[in-house]
Amino acid sequence: MKPFTTLFYMARRKAHSSSTPHIFIAGLGNAPYPSTRHSIGQYIVTSLSKQLSIPLNSVRGGHMGTGTDPATGLKITLFKSKQLMNISGPTVVTTFRTTQLPADKLVLVYDSLTHAPCKLSPRLGGSHQGHNGVKSVMQSLGGSGKSKPFWQFRVGVGRGGDKGSIDKSVDAAEWVLGPLSAEEKEYWGVGGEGLESILREISRVTAEAEANDGSS
């Protein structure tokens, strides 16, 4: 495997060619409840839209915008579904397919009860682990996370424990429908440390996908 720095600069070189690296980022959430833990994926997409000056326009099934990250030259498409999270898969996948990108250029950003607040855990492929929004996307893609691997950016929201610990006695449904804290909003907001980590990971996974495309 090539070092990340090599992959990153490969992506930057391609950004100045006729084939600009392009990635699709979808934030999961419930549009009527934008500031809840369950909607942190959509909160992050909104923050990316503001930080990168990519307007989100109303399209069939959601809000979408495409622009360029000035720091890397990457072409980025952002999307938020208007559907409730558990049935958002068809709109996410239908919109993603209009880009004609391969599955490893899809990044799904969503809440994770098994990770502490303000923690980001990216992975390529894997199961939905009981997350119905991710399950809906997998079903709409027509395969499991293993057969059609896409990037999962799991964003920790904890589960009621002190200092971000996981307390399984706390009702999961009630917890995810609770509001994001001021600290979380700042961390994942414009200029926040968390949003910067998201942008770094976007560059990394795009570079990996570009390298894989070049070797296939």
N, C-alpha and C positions, 0 to 999 in steps of 0.2 A: 504493500500500500504506500502511495506517495505521501510525504509529509504534508500537513495542512497548508504550510506556507507555499509549497509548490503548487498545490491544487488551487489555492486562492489566487495566485498570480496567473495561473492558466485561465481561470475564469475572467480575470481582469483583462487579459489580452484578447479573449474572445469578445469581451464587451465592446471592443473597438472594431470588431469585424462585422461582416454582414449578418452573422448569426449571433445576435446578442443573447446571453444567458437570460432565461425567463423562468420565474417560479410563481406558483399560485398559492396564496395563503388564505385559508378559510378559518374564520373564528366561529366556534360553536357557542350557542347561547339562546336565550329566550328574549326576542326583541322587545316584548312589552315590559321586561324587567331587566333593564340594561346595567344596573349597578349591583346585581347580586353575584355571589360567588359562582353560581352556575353559568353566568354570562361573562365570565372573565375572558374567555376567548374572543368574544365580540368587543369587549372593552379594549383589549390589546390591539385588535385590528383598527378600531377607531383611533387609538393613539398613534399607530403607524401611519394612518391616513394623514393625521395632522402633522406629525414630525417630518414625513417625506413629501408633504404637499401634494398628496394624491387624493383628489376629491372622490367621494363615494356617491355615485349616481344611482337613482332608482332604476332597476332592471326587473325583468320578470322573475319573481321569486326572491328578490333580495336587493342588496345594494352592492355595487361593484365599481372599482376604479383601477386603472393601470397607469403606472408611471415608472420613474427611474430613481434608484437610490444614488444620489450624487456622490457618495463616498466610494461606491464600488462599481457603478455603471450597470448594475443588475436591473433588468426589467422585472417589475413586481406587479402582480395583479392581486388585489385585495377583495375579499368577498365576505358578506354577512347575509345569511338567509333570513327571510321574513317568517319562515315556518318555525313552529316550536321545535326545540332541539331534537326531541325524540323522533321526529318525522322529517328532519331537515336533509337527510341524505340525498333524496332525489334532486332537490334544487342545487345542493352543493355539487353533486357529480355532473348534472346536466350543464351547469355553468362552467365547471372545470373542463369538460370535454370540448367546449367551444374553443379552447386555447390549443387543442391538439397536442398537449404536452403528455409525456409519459407519467406513470403513477408516481415515480420517485421525484417528480417536480411538484407534487401536491403536499402542502404542509397544513396539517389540521391542528389548530390551537384550541385547547380545552382544559377544563378544570379537573384536578386530580385530588381525591380525598386522601390518597395514600402518600402524598408528598406534603411537606410542611409549607406554610405560606411563604411566598416570595422565593420559591425554588422552581427552577426550570429543569425538566428532564426530557431531552429529545431522544427519540429512537426511530429507527426505520423498521417498519413492519411490526408484527406482534399482534396479540389478540385485543379485543375491545375491553376485556377485563370488567365486564358488567356495565360499561358506560353506554347507555342507550343511544346517545348521539353518534358516537363512534361506530356502534353496531349498525345504525341506519346508513351511514356512509359506506361501510364495508359491503352491506347487502346491495346497495345501489351500484357499487363498482362491479358487482358480480363475482366476488371472491372474498376469501378471508384475507386478513392482514398479511399472511405468509405468501399467498399466491399472487396478490397484487399489492406489494409493499409500498406504502406511502409514509411520509414523515409524520410522526405524532409528537407534537410539542405539549407535553403534559405540564400544566401549570399548577403548582401546589396551592391548595386552599385549606389544608389541614382538616381536622375533624374535632373541633371543640376543646382539645386539650390545652393545658397551660404551655405557654412559650412554643406553640406550634406542634406540640405532641399530638399523637393520634389517639383519640378516646373513642373506642368502638361502641361504647354505651350511648353515645350521642346519636340521635336519629339522623341518618344521612340526608334524607329528603328535606327535613327542616333546616339542616345546616347549610346545604347548598343554596337554599332559597333566601338565606340571610344576606344582609348587605356586606359589601366589601368594606374593609376598614380604611381609614384615611391613609394609613401607611401603605396598604396594598395599592390604593389608587395612585399615590405618588410614585411608588416603585415601578408600576407598569404604565405610568402616564408619560406624557411628552417630556423628554429629557431625563427620565428616570433610569436608574441603574438597571432595572429589570428589562426595560425596553431596549437599552443598549445591548444587553446580553442576547435578546431576541434577534436583533440585527446582526450580531456576530454569528449566531448560529445559522441564520438565513444565508449568509455569505458562505459559510462552511458547507452546508448541505447542498447548495447550488453548485459549488466547486466540485464536490464529490460526484454529483449527478452528471456534470459536464465531462468529468474524467471518465466516468463509466460509459457515457455515450460515445466518447472518442475511441474507447477500447473495444466497443462492440462491433 
